[in-house]
Structures are given as C-alpha cells and as structure tokens.
Amino acid sequence: MNQSSMLSQERDLANLLLQALWQFKLWIAVFALAGALGTVVALKYLPKTGVAKASFTLADARVQELARVYAGLPANTQLMLGALEIDELSRFSLLLQHPDVWQQLWSTPLLCQPVTDFCALEDPAKAKAQTQSWRGGFQFEHKRRGNVLSVQWRHADAKSAGLLLQALLQSATLQYQQQRLAQLTQQRDALQSALATINSIGERTELSSRLDPVLADIHLWQQGAQQVLHPLLPQQVHAAKPKSLVFSAVVGALLATLLAMLLALVFARR
C-alpha cells in the first residue's frame, strides 16, 4: 500500500468521523449528560469504605523461645532459625480464620468492657450474624520475606473496623496462648514423669535443666507476660475520603462520549 492510498484512507476515516459527529451530535450529548449524571448518582449512593490496618512481626520473646528450641536440634539439621520464626507467625496468621477465634471475638473485653453494640457475650445468634456481616471486610497477608503479617479491615465505619481489628488480634492472641500453654503443659508432664522414674544423678540433672525453662515459660504465659506480636506499623484508621463530584462527572461524561462516538461510527458506516 503506497503513501497516497494511506492518506486517502485517513481522509475518508476523518470525513466519516465528522459526518457521524454531526449526524448523531444530539445523541452524543445525551450520552455525555447521562454519563455525568450516572457517575454523580453512583458516588452519592454507593457505600463509602474506610480502612483500619496494621503490620506485625514475631515478638522478641517468642524469637528467643524458638532460639532455645533451635539450639536443642541435632547439629546436622538443615532447618534454619528463620524458618522456625516464619512458620510460627504463619501459625498465628491461620488463627485469624479459626472459628473459635471468631466466636471468642464477640465476647472479648475490648468489645464488652465497656459494652458496645458488638458485644454478644451470651447470644450465639447475634455473634453468628455479626460474623457474617463483618468478616468479609477483614483481610490479612503473611509476607515471608521479612516475616511480616499485615492485617486490615475495610468498612464504611472506619472506627468500628479499627475497634474490631484490635479485638480480633486479642482473640487470636488468647487462642495462641491457650495452645502454647497446652504444649508447655505436655512438656512439663513428660519431664516430671521421666524424673520420677530415673535414679541416675546425671540424667536427673539434665532433665531438671530442661524442666526449669518450661516451668518459667508456663508461669509467664499464664500471667500474660509473653507477647506474640511486635508492631511494625501501629494501627491506622482512615475514614472514607469523599471523591470530587465535578472531576468524577467530567470523567464519566468523557467515557460516555467515547462510547457514543464509537456507536455513531458503527451506524454511520452502515
């Protein structure tokens, strides 16, 4: 195809476009007006979304516990301490989806002392309804690089989302503490049982040296002194930002105009 034929096709297309614009100018104007009004109405009535978010990593106290566990592993093990830390934070993140955690959420002190509209201390039906209503706005992501747990809750009422995010983390922490205490109790019982059956002074000394840290950890977890998470980004609550109606109306009008021009070209070629 030579240059003259290409220029001729471009002129034909331009003429066709001008003809379509002139022929359907009223419809194009109607489409533009409808696009602007539709965008404004949508912004007025569509729900606005606020967000509460925070980021955490594993607390130093828990890292030290894992370091003691790692020190007791065989010398030829290929497992790294960092992998233990990642797996531990991953286990905590899974608790954020656990049914028991959500059931305990609606009776946490943060929601029930003082009493809020979310408290469902002795009302399973209300707790179930609130779980269905609010759970869809909660999201979390565990990034293994850096071992960071990011959580956020989106809802029209950003303050309520922030309150529920704190309560959910408390509920998950409580469940984690209960599981950790159960593990430590099993270790204590096993070590005490072994001590009761061994007469060798050397073996008793070794078992006692293993038992003492377990008893200390049990005491700390029972007192609630052990932390699971360390905040990297403190909780931030952002209310829904109102969007500019004028700018949105202009964008809606331009998009509707583009659609109307494409339709006009199709009808003009027929």
DRENKOLVO-707197 format. One record per residue (C-alpha): residue number from 1; residue in three letters; chain; x, y, z. Coordinates in steps of 0.05 Angstrom, whole numbers, plus 5000, padded with zeros to 4 digits. Example, Ala and Ser with C-alpha at 12.3 -4.5 7.8 and 13.67 -1.06 7.14 Angstrom:
2
<r k="1" r="ALA" c="A" east="5246" north="4910" up="5156"/>
<r k="2" r="SER" c="A" east="5273" north="4979" up="5143"/>
END
This chain:
270
<r k="1" r="MET" c="A" east="5000" north="5000" up="5000"/>
<r k="2" r="ASN" c="A" east="5030" north="5067" up="4977"/>
<r k="3" r="GLN" c="A" east="5031" north="5132" up="5016"/>
<r k="4" r="SER" c="A" east="4976" north="5165" up="4974"/>
<r k="5" r="SER" c="A" east="4927" north="5108" up="4987"/>
<r k="6" r="MET" c="A" east="4941" north="5111" up="5061"/>
<r k="7" r="LEU" c="A" east="4929" north="5186" up="5063"/>
<r k="8" r="SER" c="A" east="4864" north="5175" up="5025"/>
<r k="9" r="GLN" c="A" east="4840" north="5124" up="5076"/>
<r k="10" r="GLU" c="A" east="4857" north="5171" up="5133"/>
<r k="11" r="ARG" c="A" east="4818" north="5227" up="5100"/>
<r k="12" r="ASP" c="A" east="4759" north="5181" up="5089"/>
<r k="13" r="LEU" c="A" east="4760" north="5160" up="5162"/>
<r k="14" r="ALA" c="A" east="4764" north="5232" up="5185"/>
<r k="15" r="ASN" c="A" east="4706" north="5252" up="5140"/>
<r k="16" r="LEU" c="A" east="4666" north="5192" up="5166"/>
<r k="17" r="LEU" c="A" east="4680" north="5213" up="5237"/>
<r k="18" r="LEU" c="A" east="4659" north="5285" up="5225"/>
<r k="19" r="GLN" c="A" east="4597" north="5261" up="5190"/>
<r k="20" r="ALA" c="A" east="4580" north="5215" up="5248"/>
<r k="21" r="LEU" c="A" east="4591" north="5270" up="5299"/>
<r k="22" r="TRP" c="A" east="4546" north="5318" up="5261"/>
<r k="23" r="GLN" c="A" east="4493" north="5267" up="5247"/>
<r k="24" r="PHE" c="A" east="4490" north="5240" up="5319"/>
<r k="25" r="LYS" c="A" east="4511" north="5302" up="5357"/>
<r k="26" r="LEU" c="A" east="4447" north="5303" up="5398"/>
<r k="27" r="TRP" c="A" east="4454" north="5230" up="5418"/>
<r k="28" r="ILE" c="A" east="4527" north="5242" up="5436"/>
<r k="29" r="ALA" c="A" east="4507" north="5300" up="5480"/>
<r k="30" r="VAL" c="A" east="4453" north="5257" up="5513"/>
<r k="31" r="PHE" c="A" east="4504" north="5202" up="5526"/>
<r k="32" r="ALA" c="A" east="4553" north="5252" up="5557"/>
<r k="33" r="LEU" c="A" east="4500" north="5281" up="5602"/>
<r k="34" r="ALA" c="A" east="4476" north="5212" up="5623"/>
<r k="35" r="GLY" c="A" east="4548" north="5191" up="5638"/>
<r k="36" r="ALA" c="A" east="4560" north="5252" up="5682"/>
<r k="37" r="LEU" c="A" east="4494" north="5244" up="5720"/>
<r k="38" r="GLY" c="A" east="4503" north="5169" up="5728"/>
<r k="39" r="THR" c="A" east="4572" north="5178" up="5757"/>
<r k="40" r="VAL" c="A" east="4548" north="5231" up="5806"/>
<r k="41" r="VAL" c="A" east="4489" north="5187" up="5828"/>
<r k="42" r="ALA" c="A" east="4534" north="5127" up="5836"/>
<r k="43" r="LEU" c="A" east="4582" north="5166" up="5881"/>
<r k="44" r="LYS" c="A" east="4524" north="5192" up="5922"/>
<r k="45" r="TYR" c="A" east="4492" north="5124" up="5936"/>
<r k="46" r="LEU" c="A" east="4548" north="5073" up="5932"/>
<r k="47" r="PRO" c="A" east="4576" north="5055" up="6001"/>
<r k="48" r="LYS" c="A" east="4640" north="5091" up="6021"/>
<r k="49" r="THR" c="A" east="4695" north="5048" up="6050"/>
<r k="50" r="GLY" c="A" east="4743" north="5065" up="6107"/>
<r k="51" r="VAL" c="A" east="4801" north="5022" up="6128"/>
<r k="52" r="ALA" c="A" east="4838" north="5002" up="6191"/>
<r k="53" r="LYS" c="A" east="4906" north="4969" up="6182"/>
<r k="54" r="ALA" c="A" east="4969" north="4948" up="6219"/>
<r k="55" r="SER" c="A" east="5032" north="4907" up="6209"/>
<r k="56" r="PHE" c="A" east="5068" north="4860" up="6257"/>
<r k="57" r="THR" c="A" east="5126" north="4812" up="6263"/>
<r k="58" r="LEU" c="A" east="5142" north="4760" up="6315"/>
<r k="59" r="ALA" c="A" east="5157" north="4787" up="6384"/>
<r k="60" r="ASP" c="A" east="5228" north="4783" up="6412"/>
<r k="61" r="ALA" c="A" east="5207" north="4739" up="6470"/>
<r k="62" r="ARG" c="A" east="5178" north="4687" up="6422"/>
<r k="63" r="VAL" c="A" east="5240" north="4691" up="6379"/>
<r k="64" r="GLN" c="A" east="5283" north="4675" up="6440"/>
<r k="65" r="GLU" c="A" east="5239" north="4615" up="6456"/>
<r k="66" r="LEU" c="A" east="5248" north="4590" up="6385"/>
<r k="67" r="ALA" c="A" east="5323" north="4601" up="6391"/>
<r k="68" r="ARG" c="A" east="5325" north="4554" up="6451"/>
<r k="69" r="VAL" c="A" east="5286" north="4503" up="6411"/>
<r k="70" r="TYR" c="A" east="5334" north="4511" up="6353"/>
<r k="71" r="ALA" c="A" east="5394" north="4502" up="6400"/>
<r k="72" r="GLY" c="A" east="5367" north="4435" up="6421"/>
<r k="73" r="LEU" c="A" east="5361" north="4408" up="6349"/>
<r k="74" r="PRO" c="A" east="5414" north="4359" up="6322"/>
<r k="75" r="ALA" c="A" east="5477" north="4392" up="6297"/>
<r k="76" r="ASN" c="A" east="5468" north="4366" up="6226"/>
<r k="77" r="THR" c="A" east="5398" north="4393" up="6218"/>
<r k="78" r="GLN" c="A" east="5386" north="4435" up="6155"/>
<r k="79" r="LEU" c="A" east="5330" north="4475" up="6187"/>
<r k="80" r="MET" c="A" east="5345" north="4549" up="6198"/>
<r k="81" r="LEU" c="A" east="5322" north="4591" up="6256"/>
<r k="82" r="GLY" c="A" east="5289" north="4640" up="6208"/>
<r k="83" r="ALA" c="A" east="5246" north="4583" up="6181"/>
<r k="84" r="LEU" c="A" east="5221" north="4569" up="6251"/>
<r k="85" r="GLU" c="A" east="5203" north="4642" up="6260"/>
<r k="86" r="ILE" c="A" east="5166" north="4644" up="6194"/>
<r k="87" r="ASP" c="A" east="5127" north="4580" up="6210"/>
<r k="88" r="GLU" c="A" east="5108" north="4607" up="6279"/>
<r k="89" r="LEU" c="A" east="5080" north="4672" up="6250"/>
<r k="90" r="SER" c="A" east="5045" north="4632" up="6197"/>
<r k="91" r="ARG" c="A" east="5011" north="4590" up="6251"/>
<r k="92" r="PHE" c="A" east="4987" north="4654" up="6284"/>
<r k="93" r="SER" c="A" east="4960" north="4682" up="6219"/>
<r k="94" r="LEU" c="A" east="4919" north="4618" up="6209"/>
<r k="95" r="LEU" c="A" east="4886" north="4631" up="6275"/>
<r k="96" r="LEU" c="A" east="4856" north="4694" up="6245"/>
<r k="97" r="GLN" c="A" east="4810" north="4648" up="6205"/>
<r k="98" r="HIS" c="A" east="4796" north="4599" up="6261"/>
<r k="99" r="PRO" c="A" east="4722" north="4592" up="6280"/>
<r k="100" r="ASP" c="A" east="4738" north="4592" up="6355"/>
<r k="101" r="VAL" c="A" east="4775" north="4658" up="6348"/>
<r k="102" r="TRP" c="A" east="4715" north="4690" up="6314"/>
<r k="103" r="GLN" c="A" east="4668" north="4660" up="6366"/>
<r k="104" r="GLN" c="A" east="4710" north="4690" up="6422"/>
<r k="105" r="LEU" c="A" east="4716" north="4756" up="6385"/>
<r k="106" r="TRP" c="A" east="4646" north="4779" up="6405"/>
<r k="107" r="SER" c="A" east="4659" north="4768" up="6479"/>
<r k="108" r="THR" c="A" east="4728" north="4800" up="6485"/>
<r k="109" r="PRO" c="A" east="4738" north="4852" up="6539"/>
<r k="110" r="LEU" c="A" east="4753" north="4905" up="6487"/>
<r k="111" r="LEU" c="A" east="4682" north="4898" up="6459"/>
<r k="112" r="CYS" c="A" east="4645" north="4882" up="6524"/>
<r k="113" r="GLN" c="A" east="4680" north="4926" up="6575"/>
<r k="114" r="PRO" c="A" east="4652" north="4977" up="6565"/>
<r k="115" r="VAL" c="A" east="4594" north="4944" up="6529"/>
<r k="116" r="THR" c="A" east="4589" north="4962" up="6455"/>
<r k="117" r="ASP" c="A" east="4539" north="4943" up="6402"/>
<r k="118" r="PHE" c="A" east="4585" north="4887" up="6381"/>
<r k="119" r="CYS" c="A" east="4585" north="4851" up="6448"/>
<r k="120" r="ALA" c="A" east="4549" north="4784" up="6443"/>
<r k="121" r="LEU" c="A" east="4572" north="4752" up="6508"/>
<r k="122" r="GLU" c="A" east="4514" north="4703" up="6514"/>
<r k="123" r="ASP" c="A" east="4480" north="4710" up="6446"/>
<r k="124" r="PRO" c="A" east="4506" north="4659" up="6395"/>
<r k="125" r="ALA" c="A" east="4455" north="4682" up="6343"/>
<r k="126" r="LYS" c="A" east="4480" north="4754" up="6347"/>
<r k="127" r="ALA" c="A" east="4552" north="4731" up="6345"/>
<r k="128" r="LYS" c="A" east="4538" north="4689" up="6282"/>
<r k="129" r="ALA" c="A" east="4502" north="4747" up="6249"/>
<r k="130" r="GLN" c="A" east="4558" north="4796" up="6264"/>
<r k="131" r="THR" c="A" east="4610" north="4747" up="6238"/>
<r k="132" r="GLN" c="A" east="4573" north="4741" up="6172"/>
<r k="133" r="SER" c="A" east="4564" north="4817" up="6168"/>
<r k="134" r="TRP" c="A" east="4635" north="4839" up="6185"/>
<r k="135" r="ARG" c="A" east="4681" north="4782" up="6166"/>
<r k="136" r="GLY" c="A" east="4681" north="4798" up="6092"/>
<r k="137" r="GLY" c="A" east="4717" north="4864" up="6105"/>
<r k="138" r="PHE" c="A" east="4776" north="4831" up="6141"/>
<r k="139" r="GLN" c="A" east="4839" north="4812" up="6102"/>
<r k="140" r="PHE" c="A" east="4909" north="4791" up="6122"/>
<r k="141" r="GLU" c="A" east="4975" north="4776" up="6087"/>
<r k="142" r="HIS" c="A" east="5036" north="4740" up="6113"/>
<r k="143" r="LYS" c="A" east="5098" north="4761" up="6075"/>
<r k="144" r="ARG" c="A" east="5153" north="4710" up="6086"/>
<r k="145" r="ARG" c="A" east="5206" north="4759" up="6063"/>
<r k="146" r="GLY" c="A" east="5217" north="4799" up="6126"/>
<r k="147" r="ASN" c="A" east="5166" north="4755" up="6164"/>
<r k="148" r="VAL" c="A" east="5113" north="4810" up="6165"/>
<r k="149" r="LEU" c="A" east="5039" north="4800" up="6180"/>
<r k="150" r="SER" c="A" east="4995" north="4855" up="6151"/>
<r k="151" r="VAL" c="A" east="4922" north="4859" up="6172"/>
<r k="152" r="GLN" c="A" east="4867" north="4906" up="6151"/>
<r k="153" r="TRP" c="A" east="4792" north="4914" up="6158"/>
<r k="154" r="ARG" c="A" east="4751" north="4953" up="6108"/>
<r k="155" r="HIS" c="A" east="4682" north="4981" up="6124"/>
<r k="156" r="ALA" c="A" east="4641" north="5044" up="6117"/>
<r k="157" r="ASP" c="A" east="4651" north="5057" up="6192"/>
<r k="158" r="ALA" c="A" east="4726" north="5060" up="6198"/>
<r k="159" r="LYS" c="A" east="4726" north="5070" up="6274"/>
<r k="160" r="SER" c="A" east="4685" north="5006" up="6284"/>
<r k="161" r="ALA" c="A" east="4731" north="4969" up="6237"/>
<r k="162" r="GLY" c="A" east="4791" north="4992" up="6278"/>
<r k="163" r="LEU" c="A" east="4758" north="4970" up="6343"/>
<r k="164" r="LEU" c="A" east="4742" north="4902" up="6314"/>
<r k="165" r="LEU" c="A" east="4812" north="4894" up="6286"/>
<r k="166" r="GLN" c="A" east="4842" north="4904" up="6355"/>
<r k="167" r="ALA" c="A" east="4791" north="4856" up="6386"/>
<r k="168" r="LEU" c="A" east="4805" north="4802" up="6333"/>
<r k="169" r="LEU" c="A" east="4880" north="4806" up="6346"/>
<r k="170" r="GLN" c="A" east="4866" north="4799" up="6420"/>
<r k="171" r="SER" c="A" east="4822" north="4739" up="6408"/>
<r k="172" r="ALA" c="A" east="4874" north="4706" up="6364"/>
<r k="173" r="THR" c="A" east="4929" north="4721" up="6416"/>
<r k="174" r="LEU" c="A" east="4886" north="4688" up="6470"/>
<r k="175" r="GLN" c="A" east="4877" north="4626" up="6428"/>
<r k="176" r="TYR" c="A" east="4951" north="4624" up="6413"/>
<r k="177" r="GLN" c="A" east="4967" north="4630" up="6488"/>
<r k="178" r="GLN" c="A" east="4919" north="4572" up="6503"/>
<r k="179" r="GLN" c="A" east="4952" north="4528" up="6451"/>
<r k="180" r="ARG" c="A" east="5022" north="4547" up="6476"/>
<r k="181" r="LEU" c="A" east="5003" north="4532" up="6548"/>
<r k="182" r="ALA" c="A" east="4976" north="4464" up="6526"/>
<r k="183" r="GLN" c="A" east="5043" north="4448" up="6492"/>
<r k="184" r="LEU" c="A" east="5084" north="4471" up="6552"/>
<r k="185" r="THR" c="A" east="5040" north="4431" up="6600"/>
<r k="186" r="GLN" c="A" east="5051" north="4368" up="6560"/>
<r k="187" r="GLN" c="A" east="5126" north="4380" up="6561"/>
<r k="188" r="ARG" c="A" east="5124" north="4393" up="6636"/>
<r k="189" r="ASP" c="A" east="5084" north="4329" up="6650"/>
<r k="190" r="ALA" c="A" east="5131" north="4288" up="6606"/>
<r k="191" r="LEU" c="A" east="5193" north="4314" up="6641"/>
<r k="192" r="GLN" c="A" east="5164" north="4306" up="6710"/>
<r k="193" r="SER" c="A" east="5143" north="4235" up="6694"/>
<r k="194" r="ALA" c="A" east="5213" north="4219" up="6669"/>
<r k="195" r="LEU" c="A" east="5244" north="4249" up="6732"/>
<r k="196" r="ALA" c="A" east="5201" north="4205" up="6776"/>
<r k="197" r="THR" c="A" east="5228" north="4142" up="6743"/>
<r k="198" r="ILE" c="A" east="5302" north="4159" up="6737"/>
<r k="199" r="ASN" c="A" east="5352" north="4149" up="6793"/>
<r k="200" r="SER" c="A" east="5416" north="4170" up="6756"/>
<r k="201" r="ILE" c="A" east="5441" north="4236" up="6783"/>
<r k="202" r="GLY" c="A" east="5468" north="4257" up="6715"/>
<r k="203" r="GLU" c="A" east="5403" north="4243" up="6679"/>
<r k="204" r="ARG" c="A" east="5362" north="4277" up="6734"/>
<r k="205" r="THR" c="A" east="5406" north="4338" up="6729"/>
<r k="206" r="GLU" c="A" east="5397" north="4340" up="6653"/>
<r k="207" r="LEU" c="A" east="5322" north="4333" up="6658"/>
<r k="208" r="SER" c="A" east="5318" north="4385" up="6713"/>
<r k="209" r="SER" c="A" east="5356" north="4434" up="6669"/>
<r k="210" r="ARG" c="A" east="5304" north="4422" up="6615"/>
<r k="211" r="LEU" c="A" east="5245" north="4428" up="6663"/>
<r k="212" r="ASP" c="A" east="5263" north="4495" up="6694"/>
<r k="213" r="PRO" c="A" east="5255" north="4536" up="6629"/>
<r k="214" r="VAL" c="A" east="5189" north="4501" up="6615"/>
<r k="215" r="LEU" c="A" east="5163" north="4519" up="6684"/>
<r k="216" r="ALA" c="A" east="5186" north="4590" up="6675"/>
<r k="217" r="ASP" c="A" east="5152" north="4595" up="6607"/>
<r k="218" r="ILE" c="A" east="5087" north="4567" up="6636"/>
<r k="219" r="HIS" c="A" east="5088" north="4619" up="6690"/>
<r k="220" r="LEU" c="A" east="5100" north="4676" up="6640"/>
<r k="221" r="TRP" c="A" east="5045" north="4652" up="6592"/>
<r k="222" r="GLN" c="A" east="4995" north="4643" up="6650"/>
<r k="223" r="GLN" c="A" east="5009" north="4714" up="6673"/>
<r k="224" r="GLY" c="A" east="5001" north="4741" up="6602"/>
<r k="225" r="ALA" c="A" east="5071" north="4770" up="6603"/>
<r k="226" r="GLN" c="A" east="5092" north="4737" up="6538"/>
<r k="227" r="GLN" c="A" east="5078" north="4776" up="6475"/>
<r k="228" r="VAL" c="A" east="5066" north="4742" up="6408"/>
<r k="229" r="LEU" c="A" east="5068" north="4800" up="6360"/>
<r k="230" r="HIS" c="A" east="5112" north="4861" up="6355"/>
<r k="231" r="PRO" c="A" east="5081" north="4921" up="6318"/>
<r k="232" r="LEU" c="A" east="5119" north="4946" up="6258"/>
<r k="233" r="LEU" c="A" east="5063" north="4993" up="6235"/>
<r k="234" r="PRO" c="A" east="5016" north="5015" up="6291"/>
<r k="235" r="GLN" c="A" east="4943" north="5011" up="6275"/>
<r k="236" r="GLN" c="A" east="4920" north="5066" up="6229"/>
<r k="237" r="VAL" c="A" east="4847" north="5083" up="6217"/>
<r k="238" r="HIS" c="A" east="4829" north="5121" up="6153"/>
<r k="239" r="ALA" c="A" east="4758" north="5144" up="6142"/>
<r k="240" r="ALA" c="A" east="4728" north="5141" up="6073"/>
<r k="241" r="LYS" c="A" east="4752" north="5201" up="6032"/>
<r k="242" r="PRO" c="A" east="4697" north="5238" up="5993"/>
<r k="243" r="LYS" c="A" east="4712" north="5240" up="5919"/>
<r k="244" r="SER" c="A" east="4707" north="5303" up="5877"/>
<r k="245" r="LEU" c="A" east="4639" north="5302" up="5843"/>
<r k="246" r="VAL" c="A" east="4660" north="5352" up="5789"/>
<r k="247" r="PHE" c="A" east="4722" north="5312" up="5769"/>
<r k="248" r="SER" c="A" east="4683" north="5246" up="5771"/>
<r k="249" r="ALA" c="A" east="4626" north="5276" up="5729"/>
<r k="250" r="VAL" c="A" east="4676" north="5300" up="5677"/>
<r k="251" r="VAL" c="A" east="4708" north="5231" up="5673"/>
<r k="252" r="GLY" c="A" east="4640" north="5198" up="5668"/>
<r k="253" r="ALA" c="A" east="4619" north="5246" up="5612"/>
<r k="254" r="LEU" c="A" east="4683" north="5234" up="5573"/>
<r k="255" r="LEU" c="A" east="4676" north="5158" up="5577"/>
<r k="256" r="ALA" c="A" east="4603" north="5162" up="5556"/>
<r k="257" r="THR" c="A" east="4622" north="5209" up="5498"/>
<r k="258" r="LEU" c="A" east="4675" north="5160" up="5474"/>
<r k="259" r="LEU" c="A" east="4625" north="5103" up="5475"/>
<r k="260" r="ALA" c="A" east="4574" north="5146" up="5438"/>
<r k="261" r="MET" c="A" east="4625" north="5164" up="5384"/>
<r k="262" r="LEU" c="A" east="4642" north="5091" up="5373"/>
<r k="263" r="LEU" c="A" east="4569" north="5074" up="5365"/>
<r k="264" r="ALA" c="A" east="4560" north="5133" up="5319"/>
<r k="265" r="LEU" c="A" east="4616" north="5108" up="5274"/>
<r k="266" r="VAL" c="A" east="4586" north="5039" up="5271"/>
<r k="267" r="PHE" c="A" east="4518" north="5066" up="5250"/>
<r k="268" r="ALA" c="A" east="4549" north="5116" up="5201"/>
<r k="269" r="ARG" c="A" east="4585" north="5061" up="5163"/>
<r k="270" r="ARG" c="A" east="4521" north="5022" up="5153"/>
END
